[in-house]
Amino acid sequence: MPAYSVKWIVDGEMIIEAESVEAAESMAQGKLVAILADPNSWPAELGTRGIQGSAQPLSAQS
């Protein structure tokens, strides 16, 4: 069976109130990890404007 590399791009923005940049990034990472398990949450929780993907065949490996 052929193998394919599928690349996804997610473009969005979250507004997070936090004490520091590091805290905001940590909170965003936590939300992303939790939300990825529930794709129905993506648009609302991630502020997603677009999700796109494409597949390309991988080169034959010897």
Secondary structure, 3 states (H helix, E strand, C coil): CCCEEEEEEEEECCCCCCCCHHHHHHHHHHHHHHHCCCHHHHHHHHCEEEEEEEEEECCCCC
